[in-house]
Amino acid sequence: MASDANLSRIFKYLLATQFLSRGIPFIFNSWIVYAVQFHLFVTCVLFLSWEGFRRACMRAEIRCDGTSTEEHTAKLLKAAWMTLPLGIVITVSVCIFVFWWQGLSLSDPYAQAILINGCPCILELLAEPLYILSQNLLLLELRLIVETITTFSRCLIMYILIVRQPNMAIGIIFALSQTAYGACLCIGYWSYFLLFCAFRVSDLLPSSLGTEMDYDKQLSNMCMLFTLQSFRKLILQEGEKMLLVLVVRLVFLPFEESSYATFARSSSGEDPRRSRKLASYLTEALKLVLLIGLVFMAFGPSFSYSLIRLLYGHKWSDGEASTALQYYCLYIIVLAMNGTSEAFLHAVATESQLKRSNDSLLVFSLLYVVLNVLLIRSAGAVGLILANSLNVILRIAYSAVFIKHYFKAYTRNFPLPQLDSSAFTFRSCLPSGWTVLLFSGVTTVISERVFLDHNNFWPTFLVHFSIGFTCFGTSSAVIYQRERPFINKIICFRNHGD
């Protein structure tokens, strides 16, 4: 059984691997505490406020047959603006809870930082209706630009405050940088719709939507259903998301949400050919995330030790952190598959199917808790990663069964030649040349075992790096040659309306 000291050490290693790619030094003091606690604060407020409305509103267009674009936009915004009062209530409630739980007073810098953190939450909620509208209109490039600018601004503000205000409380620095992020996000979306689209301020505010228009009851029910699902996910799985917050937030989460919007729009109508369209989109989405995951799986484990050694020295590279990071690289591929497959399920499932999905999520999460207890005691940090992996694999299996039955049902309902059982197959989601990536992974693992000497690091690392770089270049060339149309389509996605 792991002692308290061992559990503390495991937690520190997990934080080390989590913040590795951010370039934050391993200072296990208030920096790490504030980063984790404030991330959890913002996540609780925003996830509970908008996640359910996001998913429901992105499906709204498929339920608004016979209405004009203006009416549809008005209904969409009327529902989306409900995130603001809900978010304000949640923000105030969470602040009060933190103050009560920690016994804080207003003179405490940590208490001031908590209050400041509420400001970016409100700013992001002010931009949320326009974000939902942009996702519904598939303005994917807008999100890419806005989030790039906002992330850069947050990093810049944090750097300036650290350098120019060395005596400022760490919590205040984190809170102000998050405020800069929320302000840029709000300004970005509002500026786009007011300056580059034919919208006036009154067109985007809830007061202009008319009191005579009733809420779409079906849309409201879907909002509540998805909000309940979001609450379950937050309570049962937030710890899992923290482990790979960078990869999820900046790579897989935006792609998952964009895929969800695409699947929801493509499933509209009764045209039997939509099965072919959905199968094509799902295949391409899974192929992209599998390609990213395979690259991590091929080169991550064999270079985890070297990366930690280069960034943080001998002390950390020879510990458990490098081993945990190796397993994380393997975990990424299942994490990527789960996000896209669940996005498809949530986009096309009926209300009863969504309820069954929520129930299965609860069962899987309970199993995850049990696995955590058992595997952490026996395998430490690696056991935690294995528990997460098994949990995600179960969710992938559930989504895979749903996807298989979904396309089979359309084959029975529309028995046309082009809608046979081969309309979608999971084998077609594998990128051509994936075997080359796996061979490269085996080669680099052998290279690390044969050439890399921990006591004579630099000369042997150069040999190991040269072999890995050669394998990566060869794999990239082979995959690009075989998947050139697909890769070019991904690169030029902003030129396509679909």
Order of alpha helices (4+ residues) and beta strands (2+ residues): alpha-alpha-alpha-alpha-alpha-alpha-alpha-alpha-alpha-alpha-alpha-alpha-alpha-alpha-alpha-alpha-alpha
